[in-house]
Amino acid sequence: MKKRNAIAAACLIVFFLAVILIYMGAGSAKIDAINARADEYLTAAGGDEAQAARNMNADALGVLTVLPPLIAILLAFLTKNVVISLFAGIVFGAVLMQVTGGTLVQSGFGFISIVTGMMNSLGDSWNAGVVMQCLVIGGTIALITKMGGARAIADALAKRAKTAKSSQFITWLMGIFIFFDDYANSLIVGPVMRPVTDKMRISREKLSFIVDSTAAPIAGIALISTWIATELTSIRDGFANIGVTEGVDFYGTFVRTIPYRFYNIFILVFILFTIYLSREFGPMLKAERRARKFGKVVADGSTPLMSDEAADLEPAEGAKTSIWSAILPIGTLIVSAFVLFYYIGYQYALADGVAVMRTAPFSWEGIKEAFSATDAALALLGSAILATIVALVYGVCKKHFNLIEGIDIWIKGLKSLFITAVILVLAWTLNGTIKEIGTSMFLVNTISGSLPAFLLPSLIFVMGSLISFSTGTSYGTMLILTPLTIPLANALKPGNETFMLAAIGAVLTGAIFGDHCSPISDTTILSSMGAGCDHLDHTKTQMVYALAVAGVSIVGGYLLVGLGLPVWASLIIGIVLTGVMVAVVGKNPDKPLPGKLEPTE
């Protein structure tokens, strides 16, 4: 099988290289013609040279702009190696960029742009903060594990999580509780619940699905979260495109879109149905049956997204453990993150002259402004460092280790997440490449067009899904598509607030759906890491569920509201459809499938 997949991967690479080479010959005249109109593109982009270049690339390359993400995704499933697949996508993207510039050979087939892209990925303060946060939290988790905190909290939760159902529900509940940031959710819930779900014979695939499905979906609709700034910015830019810059409560508009965020709501409900009906389907059913029957929470041959560096960090046999060795560091991480979100946002908003920060900084309006202006990466890194300090001090005081030993343990935990950092950097580099060649612009221009008004919310949801799946970013999709959606909705149904809210909600939730099941998404990667699951196993099991819920979101949500059905009725219908789907299609993983041979160990 591995040899066959390797041959298929090689054939895929050769095929796409041939496509590019053929295009270089057949499309050279088109590229030259577009390059000759550079001034026109610059004028259309309002003088933004970078945006003009992206628009030119999108027009010049056409359907080839989807090759880099497509190659990365296909190779990932063929080779089972995310690093190689992401790098291949980056290489193809770099080659395409040089094709449009006519410098393919001179540039060494884009080698310099590949290296530059990686440097830029790490040079971005947000990305650097996320990588450092992951590594620091890895060290903190190692300290907690060495002190026996992970074992103690698992034992404590096990008293309540006595069944597969209750342990999954507690995982879901923790994901809802950590609503303010999807990264914090992925990095906290998975490591804390992993020992409990392992004991209950719940597959790592199901754990990572629950973690991932309560990360971005809940953060995206939370009234206060690190997503607010991006969502409000995209809404504001959209209204600016129809000439409305004053008199609009952008935050109020965001709140009113929440009932129209069908995918976010239905995926949260979907998890509950699978838990309490004990029903699974698709690849997840196979994974759960494997875990239940043989206790194999990870499939044979899989590579969990974590190394073995932390394998020797369990406390010594007979060592006294306490739940406080986990509660104090993790509590510090959560509380300090929330405090830093506010404090950093307060400082930024104050510097920007936001009046409410001087008159009533702790009012609802003040808190909202602070969270909208905050730097989430800085806040999360700061909270992770504080959690590390607390864990070190507690461990030294309780004589679990001395300071030098504690630092060595912390470094071991940091090393265990190094592969996650590598994958994140490659994913960001690929995203940057995709942005430069104009993939998003091509998809928007291709899919949009004349259509009946009632189909707009559904089409916008599909467009947002495709763009975010291809690029691996929710934020980028929101910022690209919302400013295009609001004018379109206003043109089709002028002054219709319900229609406008449905269209905006479709963008914001479509962006989350595509990002949710994309193998090159950072939150998908972090969820795999937090749950200790093979990244591709997580992706393929989650994708079936995400697509099923997306189908319900269209049929039971956007089509109905587009036809004029009240949103509350669509929510009820969608929730009922979700439950019926799980009950009818799903099977109990504790029972063998009828007519099927039992799997062998």
C-alpha positions as CSV (number, residue, x, y, z in Angstrom):
1,M,0.0,0.0,0.0
2,K,2.8,2.4,0.9
3,K,4.6,1.7,-2.4
4,R,1.4,2.2,-4.3
5,N,0.8,5.5,-2.6
6,A,4.4,6.7,-3.2
7,I,4.0,5.9,-6.9
8,A,0.6,7.8,-7.0
9,A,2.3,10.8,-5.3
10,A,5.1,10.8,-7.8
11,C,2.7,10.6,-10.7
12,L,0.7,13.4,-9.2
13,I,3.7,15.7,-8.9
14,V,4.8,14.9,-12.5
15,F,1.3,15.5,-13.8
16,F,1.0,18.9,-12.2
17,L,4.6,19.9,-13.3
18,A,3.5,19.0,-16.9
19,V,0.4,21.1,-16.5
20,I,2.5,24.1,-15.5
21,L,5.1,23.6,-18.3
22,I,2.3,23.3,-20.9
23,Y,0.7,26.5,-19.5
24,M,4.0,28.3,-19.7
25,G,4.0,27.7,-23.5
26,A,0.3,28.1,-24.2
27,G,-0.4,31.0,-21.7
28,S,2.7,33.1,-22.2
29,A,0.9,35.6,-24.5
30,K,-1.9,35.9,-22.0
31,I,0.6,36.6,-19.2
32,D,2.4,39.2,-21.3
33,A,-0.9,40.9,-22.1
34,I,-1.9,41.1,-18.4
35,N,1.6,42.4,-17.4
36,A,1.2,45.1,-20.0
37,R,-1.9,46.3,-18.2
38,A,-0.2,46.7,-14.8
39,D,-1.2,50.3,-14.5
40,E,-4.9,49.4,-15.0
41,Y,-4.7,46.8,-12.2
42,L,-3.0,49.3,-9.9
43,T,-5.7,51.9,-10.5
44,A,-8.4,49.3,-9.8
45,A,-6.7,48.2,-6.6
46,G,-6.7,51.8,-5.3
47,G,-2.9,52.1,-5.6
48,D,-2.3,49.0,-3.5
49,E,0.6,47.4,-5.4
50,A,0.4,44.1,-3.5
51,Q,-3.3,43.7,-4.2
52,A,-2.8,44.7,-7.8
53,A,-0.2,42.0,-8.2
54,R,-2.5,39.4,-6.6
55,N,-5.3,40.3,-9.0
56,M,-3.0,40.1,-12.0
57,N,-1.8,36.6,-10.8
58,A,-5.3,35.4,-10.4
59,D,-6.2,36.5,-13.9
60,A,-3.0,35.2,-15.4
61,L,-3.0,31.8,-13.8
62,G,-6.7,31.1,-13.6
63,V,-7.5,27.6,-12.3
64,L,-3.8,27.0,-11.7
65,T,-4.1,29.1,-8.5
66,V,-5.8,26.2,-6.8
67,L,-2.9,23.8,-7.5
68,P,-0.7,24.6,-4.4
69,P,-3.4,23.8,-1.8
70,L,-4.8,21.0,-3.9
71,I,-1.3,19.4,-4.2
72,A,-0.7,19.8,-0.5
73,I,-4.0,18.2,0.5
74,L,-3.8,15.3,-2.0
75,L,-0.2,14.5,-1.2
76,A,-1.0,14.6,2.5
77,F,-3.5,11.7,2.1
78,L,-1.3,9.8,-0.3
79,T,2.0,10.0,1.6
80,K,0.6,10.3,5.2
81,N,3.4,13.0,5.7
82,V,2.1,16.5,6.3
83,V,5.6,18.1,6.3
84,I,6.5,16.8,2.8
85,S,3.0,17.6,1.5
86,L,3.0,21.2,2.7
87,F,6.5,21.8,1.4
88,A,5.4,20.4,-2.0
89,G,2.5,22.9,-2.1
90,I,4.9,25.7,-1.2
91,V,7.2,24.7,-4.0
92,F,4.4,24.6,-6.6
93,G,3.2,28.0,-5.4
94,A,6.6,29.5,-5.7
95,V,7.0,28.1,-9.2
96,L,3.7,29.6,-10.2
97,M,4.7,33.0,-8.9
98,Q,7.9,32.9,-11.0
99,V,5.9,31.8,-14.1
100,T,3.8,35.0,-14.0
101,G,7.0,37.1,-13.6
102,G,8.8,35.3,-16.4
103,T,11.7,34.5,-14.1
104,L,11.3,30.8,-13.5
105,V,14.8,29.6,-14.4
106,Q,16.6,32.7,-13.3
107,S,15.0,32.5,-9.8
108,G,16.1,28.9,-9.4
109,F,12.5,27.7,-9.7
110,G,11.4,30.0,-6.9
111,F,14.0,28.7,-4.3
112,I,14.7,32.2,-2.9
113,S,10.9,33.0,-2.6
114,I,10.4,29.7,-0.7
115,V,13.1,30.6,1.8
116,T,11.8,34.2,2.0
117,G,8.3,33.0,2.6
118,M,9.4,30.8,5.6
119,M,11.3,33.7,7.1
120,N,8.3,36.0,6.7
121,S,6.1,33.4,8.4
122,L,8.3,33.4,11.5
123,G,8.9,37.1,11.2
124,D,5.2,37.9,11.6
125,S,4.7,38.8,15.3
126,W,1.4,36.9,15.4
127,N,2.8,33.7,14.0
128,A,5.9,33.9,16.2
129,G,3.8,34.4,19.2
130,V,1.6,31.3,18.4
131,V,4.7,29.1,17.9
132,M,6.3,30.3,21.1
133,Q,3.0,29.8,22.9
134,C,2.7,26.2,21.7
135,L,6.3,25.4,22.8
136,V,5.9,27.1,26.2
137,I,2.6,25.3,26.9
138,G,4.3,22.1,25.9
139,G,6.9,22.7,28.6
140,T,4.2,23.6,31.1
141,I,2.3,20.4,30.4
142,A,5.5,18.4,30.9
143,L,6.0,20.0,34.3
144,I,2.4,19.2,35.3
145,T,2.8,15.6,34.1
146,K,6.1,15.2,36.1
147,M,4.4,16.5,39.2
148,G,1.6,14.0,38.7
149,G,-1.0,16.7,38.0
150,A,-2.1,15.1,34.8
151,R,-2.6,11.8,36.6
152,A,-4.3,13.4,39.6
153,I,-6.8,15.5,37.4
154,A,-7.5,12.4,35.3
155,D,-8.2,10.4,38.5
156,A,-10.5,13.2,39.7
157,L,-12.3,13.5,36.4
158,A,-12.6,9.8,36.2
159,K,-14.8,9.8,39.3
160,R,-17.3,11.7,37.3
161,A,-16.4,10.5,33.9
162,K,-17.2,6.8,34.6
163,T,-18.4,6.0,31.1
164,A,-17.5,6.9,27.5
165,K,-20.6,9.2,27.4
166,S,-19.7,11.2,30.5
167,S,-16.1,11.6,29.6
168,Q,-17.0,12.9,26.1
169,F,-19.6,15.3,27.6
170,I,-17.0,16.7,30.1
171,T,-14.6,17.2,27.2
172,W,-17.4,19.1,25.3
173,L,-18.2,21.1,28.4
174,M,-14.6,22.2,28.9
175,G,-14.5,23.2,25.3
176,I,-17.5,25.4,25.8
177,F,-16.0,26.9,29.0
178,I,-12.8,28.0,27.2
179,F,-14.8,30.1,24.8
180,F,-12.5,33.1,24.5
181,D,-9.9,31.7,22.2
182,D,-9.7,28.6,19.9
183,Y,-5.9,28.2,20.4
184,A,-6.2,28.1,24.1
185,N,-9.1,25.7,23.8
186,S,-7.1,23.3,21.6
187,L,-4.0,23.4,23.8
188,I,-5.8,23.0,27.1
189,V,-8.7,20.6,26.7
190,G,-6.9,17.9,24.7
191,P,-3.9,17.4,27.1
192,V,-6.2,17.5,30.2
193,M,-8.8,15.1,28.9
194,R,-6.5,12.7,27.0
195,P,-5.7,10.4,30.0
196,V,-9.4,10.3,30.9
197,T,-10.6,9.4,27.4
198,D,-7.8,6.9,26.9
199,K,-9.0,5.1,30.0
200,M,-12.5,5.1,28.7
201,R,-11.3,3.6,25.4
202,I,-12.3,6.7,23.3
203,S,-10.3,7.1,20.2
204,R,-7.9,10.0,19.8
205,E,-9.8,10.8,16.6
206,K,-13.0,11.4,18.5
207,L,-11.2,13.4,21.2
208,S,-9.5,15.6,18.7
209,F,-12.9,16.1,16.9
210,I,-14.6,17.2,20.1
211,V,-11.7,19.6,20.8
212,D,-11.6,21.0,17.3
213,S,-15.4,21.4,17.1
214,T,-15.6,23.4,20.4
215,A,-12.6,25.6,19.5
216,A,-13.3,27.9,16.5
217,P,-17.0,27.2,16.4
218,I,-17.6,28.5,20.0
219,A,-14.9,31.3,19.8
220,G,-16.5,32.5,16.5
221,I,-19.9,33.2,18.2
222,A,-18.8,34.1,21.7
223,L,-19.7,37.7,22.7
224,I,-16.2,38.2,24.0
225,S,-13.3,36.4,22.2
226,T,-10.1,37.0,20.3
227,W,-12.1,36.6,17.1
228,I,-14.1,39.8,17.6
229,A,-11.6,42.2,16.1
230,T,-11.4,40.3,12.8
231,E,-15.1,39.7,12.5
232,L,-15.9,43.4,13.3
233,T,-13.3,44.6,10.9
234,S,-14.7,42.5,8.0
235,I,-18.2,43.7,8.7
236,R,-17.0,47.3,8.9
237,D,-15.2,47.0,5.6
238,G,-18.2,45.5,4.0
239,F,-20.5,48.4,5.0
240,A,-17.8,50.9,3.9
241,N,-18.1,49.4,0.4
242,I,-21.7,50.5,0.2
243,G,-20.9,53.9,1.6
244,V,-22.1,53.3,5.1
245,T,-19.4,54.4,7.6
246,E,-21.4,56.0,10.3
247,G,-24.5,55.2,12.3
248,V,-24.0,51.4,12.2
249,D,-23.5,49.4,15.4
250,F,-21.0,46.9,14.0
251,Y,-20.9,45.0,17.3
252,G,-24.7,44.9,17.4
253,T,-24.7,43.6,13.8
254,F,-22.2,40.9,14.7
255,V,-24.5,39.8,17.7
256,R,-27.5,39.7,15.4
257,T,-25.7,37.4,13.0
258,I,-25.2,34.7,15.7
259,P,-28.6,32.9,15.1
260,Y,-27.6,32.7,11.4
261,R,-24.3,31.0,12.2
262,F,-25.9,27.6,11.5
263,Y,-22.7,25.5,11.1
264,N,-21.3,26.7,14.5
265,I,-24.5,25.9,16.3
266,F,-25.3,22.6,14.5
267,I,-21.7,21.2,15.0
268,L,-21.9,21.8,18.7
269,V,-25.3,20.1,18.9
270,F,-24.1,17.3,16.6
271,I,-21.4,16.4,19.2
272,L,-24.1,16.0,21.9
273,F,-26.2,13.8,19.6
274,T,-23.2,11.5,18.9
275,I,-22.5,11.3,22.6
276,Y,-25.9,10.6,24.0
277,L,-27.2,8.5,21.2
278,S,-23.9,6.5,21.1
279,R,-23.9,6.8,17.4
280,E,-21.0,7.2,15.0
281,F,-20.6,6.9,11.2
282,G,-18.0,7.0,8.5
283,P,-14.3,6.7,9.5
284,M,-15.1,7.8,13.0
285,L,-17.2,4.6,13.5
286,K,-14.2,2.5,12.5
287,A,-11.9,4.4,14.9
288,E,-14.3,4.2,17.8
289,R,-14.9,0.4,17.3
290,R,-11.1,-0.1,17.2
291,A,-10.7,1.8,20.5
292,R,-13.7,0.2,22.2
293,K,-12.9,-3.4,21.2
294,F,-9.1,-3.5,21.5
295,G,-8.3,-0.4,23.6
296,K,-6.3,1.0,20.7
297,V,-6.9,4.7,21.0
298,V,-4.4,5.3,18.2
299,A,-4.4,3.2,15.0
300,D,-1.5,1.0,14.2
301,G,1.0,2.8,12.1
302,S,-0.3,6.2,13.0
303,T,2.0,9.0,14.2
304,P,0.4,11.1,16.9
305,L,1.3,14.8,16.5
306,M,3.7,14.8,19.5
307,S,7.1,13.1,20.0
308,D,8.2,10.6,22.6
309,E,10.3,13.3,24.5
310,A,7.7,13.5,27.2
311,A,7.2,9.7,27.6
312,D,9.5,9.6,30.7
313,L,7.9,12.5,32.5
314,E,5.5,10.5,34.6
315,P,6.0,10.9,38.3
316,A,8.1,8.3,40.2
317,E,6.2,5.3,41.4
318,G,4.6,6.0,44.8
319,A,5.1,9.7,44.5
320,K,2.5,11.9,46.2
321,T,0.4,13.7,43.6
322,S,-2.1,16.5,44.0
323,I,-4.8,17.9,41.7
324,W,-3.5,21.3,42.6
325,S,-0.3,20.7,40.6
326,A,-2.5,20.8,37.5
327,I,-5.2,23.3,38.6
328,L,-2.8,26.1,39.6
329,P,-0.8,26.2,36.3
330,I,-3.8,25.6,34.1
331,G,-6.0,28.0,36.1
332,T,-3.2,30.6,35.8
333,L,-3.1,30.0,32.1
334,I,-6.9,30.6,31.7
335,V,-7.3,33.5,34.1
336,S,-4.2,35.3,33.1
337,A,-5.1,34.9,29.4
338,F,-8.5,36.5,30.1
339,V,-6.9,39.3,32.1
340,L,-4.2,40.0,29.6
341,F,-6.7,40.0,26.7
342,Y,-8.4,42.9,28.5
343,Y,-5.3,44.7,29.7
344,I,-3.4,44.7,26.4
345,G,-6.6,45.7,24.5
346,Y,-7.2,48.4,27.1
347,Q,-3.7,49.8,26.5
348,Y,-4.2,49.8,22.7
349,A,-7.7,51.2,22.8
350,L,-6.5,54.0,25.2
351,A,-3.6,54.8,22.8
352,D,-6.1,55.0,19.9
353,G,-8.2,57.5,21.8
354,V,-11.3,55.4,22.5
355,A,-13.2,57.6,24.9
356,V,-15.0,54.9,26.8
357,M,-11.6,53.5,28.0
358,R,-11.1,56.7,30.0
359,T,-14.7,57.2,31.2
360,A,-15.9,53.6,31.9
361,P,-13.2,51.0,31.1
362,F,-15.0,48.2,33.0
363,S,-18.3,48.8,31.4
364,W,-19.7,46.3,28.9
365,E,-18.8,48.8,26.1
366,G,-15.3,49.1,27.5
367,I,-14.7,45.4,27.8
368,K,-16.0,44.9,24.3
369,E,-13.6,47.6,22.9
370,A,-10.7,46.1,24.8
371,F,-11.2,42.6,23.4
372,S,-11.7,44.1,20.0
373,A,-8.3,45.9,20.1
374,T,-6.2,43.2,21.9
375,D,-3.2,41.3,20.6
376,A,-4.3,37.7,21.2
377,A,-0.9,36.2,20.4
378,L,0.9,38.4,22.9
379,A,-1.8,37.7,25.6
380,L,-1.6,33.9,25.1
381,L,2.2,33.9,25.2
382,G,2.3,36.0,28.3
383,S,-0.3,33.7,30.0
384,A,1.7,30.6,29.0
385,I,4.9,32.0,30.5
386,L,3.1,32.9,33.8
387,A,1.7,29.3,33.9
388,T,5.2,27.9,33.5
389,I,6.5,30.1,36.3
390,V,3.7,28.9,38.6
391,A,4.3,25.3,37.7
392,L,8.1,25.6,38.4
393,V,7.6,27.4,41.7
394,Y,4.9,24.9,42.8
395,G,7.1,21.9,41.8
396,V,10.2,23.2,43.6
397,C,8.2,24.1,46.7
398,K,6.6,20.7,46.8
399,K,10.0,19.1,46.1
400,H,9.0,17.3,43.0
401,F,12.2,18.6,41.4
402,N,14.8,21.3,42.0
403,L,15.0,24.4,39.7
404,I,17.6,22.9,37.3
405,E,15.7,19.7,37.0
406,G,12.5,21.6,36.4
407,I,14.0,23.6,33.6
408,D,15.3,20.4,32.0
409,I,11.8,18.9,32.2
410,W,10.3,22.1,30.7
411,I,12.8,21.8,27.8
412,K,11.8,18.2,27.2
413,G,8.2,19.2,27.0
414,L,9.1,22.0,24.6
415,K,10.9,19.6,22.3
416,S,7.8,17.3,22.2
417,L,6.0,20.0,20.3
418,F,8.7,20.9,17.9
419,I,7.1,19.0,15.0
420,T,3.9,21.1,15.6
421,A,6.0,24.3,15.2
422,V,7.5,23.0,11.9
423,I,4.0,22.2,10.5
424,L,2.6,25.5,11.6
425,V,5.5,27.4,9.8
426,L,5.0,25.4,6.6
427,A,1.2,25.9,6.8
428,W,1.6,29.7,7.2
429,T,4.2,29.8,4.3
430,L,1.8,27.9,2.1
431,N,-1.0,30.3,3.1
432,G,1.2,33.3,2.2
433,T,2.0,31.7,-1.2
434,I,-1.6,31.1,-1.9
435,K,-2.4,34.7,-1.0
436,E,0.2,36.0,-3.4
437,I,-0.9,34.0,-6.4
438,G,-4.5,35.1,-5.9
439,T,-6.2,31.8,-5.1
440,S,-9.0,33.6,-3.1
441,M,-9.6,36.2,-5.8
442,F,-9.9,33.4,-8.5
443,L,-12.4,31.5,-6.4
444,V,-14.5,34.5,-5.6
445,N,-14.6,35.7,-9.2
446,T,-15.3,32.2,-10.5
447,I,-18.1,31.2,-8.2
448,S,-19.9,34.6,-7.9
449,G,-22.2,35.8,-10.6
450,S,-25.9,36.3,-11.4
451,L,-28.1,34.1,-9.2
452,P,-31.6,34.2,-7.6
453,A,-31.5,36.2,-4.3
454,F,-32.7,33.3,-2.2
455,L,-29.6,31.3,-3.1
456,L,-27.1,34.0,-2.0
457,P,-26.7,32.9,1.7
458,S,-26.1,29.3,0.5
459,L,-23.7,30.3,-2.2
460,I,-21.8,32.6,0.2
461,F,-21.5,29.7,2.7
462,V,-20.1,27.4,0.0
463,M,-17.7,30.1,-1.3
464,G,-16.5,30.8,2.3
465,S,-16.0,27.1,2.8
466,L,-14.0,26.6,-0.4
467,I,-11.7,29.5,0.2
468,S,-11.0,28.7,3.9
469,F,-10.5,25.0,3.1
470,S,-8.1,25.9,0.3
471,T,-6.2,28.5,2.3
472,G,-6.5,27.1,5.8
473,T,-7.5,30.4,7.3
474,S,-10.8,31.6,8.7
475,Y,-9.6,35.1,9.3
476,G,-8.3,35.6,5.8
477,T,-11.6,34.3,4.3
478,M,-13.7,36.6,6.5
479,L,-11.6,39.7,5.5
480,I,-11.7,38.8,1.8
481,L,-15.3,37.7,1.4
482,T,-17.4,39.8,3.8
483,P,-16.6,43.1,2.0
484,L,-17.8,41.5,-1.2
485,T,-20.9,39.9,0.3
486,I,-22.4,42.9,2.0
487,P,-22.6,45.0,-1.3
488,L,-24.0,41.9,-3.1
489,A,-26.7,41.3,-0.4
490,N,-27.6,45.0,-0.4
491,A,-27.9,45.0,-4.2
492,L,-30.2,41.9,-4.3
493,K,-32.5,43.0,-1.5
494,P,-31.9,46.6,-0.5
495,G,-32.8,47.5,3.1
496,N,-33.7,43.9,4.0
497,E,-31.9,43.5,7.4
498,T,-32.8,39.8,7.8
499,F,-31.3,39.0,4.4
500,M,-28.2,41.0,5.1
501,L,-27.7,39.2,8.5
502,A,-28.1,35.8,6.9
503,A,-25.5,36.7,4.2
504,I,-23.0,38.0,6.8
505,G,-23.6,34.9,9.0
506,A,-23.0,32.7,6.0
507,V,-19.6,34.2,5.4
508,L,-18.5,34.0,9.0
509,T,-19.6,30.4,9.6
510,G,-18.5,29.2,6.1
511,A,-15.1,30.5,6.9
512,I,-15.1,28.4,10.1
513,F,-16.4,25.3,8.4
514,G,-13.7,25.2,5.7
515,D,-11.0,26.0,8.2
516,H,-12.4,23.4,10.6
517,C,-11.8,20.5,8.2
518,S,-8.8,21.8,6.3
519,P,-5.6,19.7,6.9
520,I,-3.5,22.9,6.5
521,S,-5.4,24.9,9.1
522,D,-3.5,25.9,12.2
523,T,-6.4,25.1,14.5
524,T,-6.8,21.6,12.9
525,I,-3.1,21.0,13.5
526,L,-3.3,22.3,17.1
527,S,-6.3,20.1,17.9
528,S,-4.4,17.0,16.6
529,M,-1.4,18.0,18.8
530,G,-3.5,18.6,21.9
531,A,-5.3,15.3,21.6
532,G,-2.1,13.4,20.7
533,C,-3.7,12.2,17.4
534,D,-2.2,11.5,14.0
535,H,-3.0,14.7,12.1
536,L,-4.3,13.0,9.0
537,D,-6.4,10.5,11.0
538,H,-8.0,13.5,12.7
539,T,-8.6,15.3,9.4
540,K,-10.2,12.3,7.5
541,T,-12.5,11.3,10.4
542,Q,-13.5,14.9,11.1
543,M,-14.1,15.9,7.5
544,V,-17.0,13.4,7.1
545,Y,-18.7,14.9,10.1
546,A,-18.0,18.5,9.1
547,L,-19.4,17.9,5.6
548,A,-22.5,16.2,7.0
549,V,-23.2,19.2,9.3
550,A,-22.4,21.6,6.5
551,G,-25.1,19.9,4.4
552,V,-27.6,20.4,7.2
553,S,-26.6,24.0,7.5
554,I,-27.4,24.6,3.9
555,V,-30.6,22.5,3.6
556,G,-32.0,23.3,7.0
557,G,-30.6,26.7,7.4
558,Y,-29.5,29.0,4.5
559,L,-31.9,27.8,1.9
560,L,-34.8,28.2,4.2
561,V,-33.9,31.7,5.5
562,G,-33.2,32.7,1.9
563,L,-36.8,31.7,1.1
564,G,-38.0,33.8,4.0
565,L,-38.5,31.3,6.8
566,P,-37.8,32.9,10.3
567,V,-34.4,32.1,11.7
568,W,-35.8,30.5,14.8
569,A,-37.8,28.0,12.7
570,S,-34.6,27.2,10.6
571,L,-32.7,26.6,13.8
572,I,-35.3,24.1,15.1
573,I,-35.5,22.3,11.7
574,G,-31.7,22.2,11.5
575,I,-31.3,20.7,15.0
576,V,-34.0,18.1,14.3
577,L,-32.3,17.2,11.0
578,T,-29.0,16.9,12.8
579,G,-30.5,14.5,15.4
580,V,-32.3,12.4,12.8
581,M,-29.1,12.1,10.7
582,V,-27.1,10.8,13.7
583,A,-29.8,8.5,14.8
584,V,-30.5,7.0,11.3
585,V,-27.0,6.9,9.8
586,G,-25.0,6.3,12.9
587,K,-24.2,3.0,14.5
588,N,-23.3,2.1,18.0
589,P,-19.5,1.6,18.1
590,D,-19.8,-0.9,21.0
591,K,-21.7,-3.3,18.7
592,P,-20.4,-5.1,15.6
593,L,-21.8,-4.0,12.2
594,P,-24.3,-6.5,10.9
595,G,-22.9,-8.7,8.2
596,K,-19.4,-7.6,8.8
597,L,-16.4,-9.6,10.0
598,E,-15.0,-8.5,13.4
599,P,-11.7,-6.7,13.0
600,T,-8.7,-8.6,14.1
601,E,-6.3,-7.3,16.7
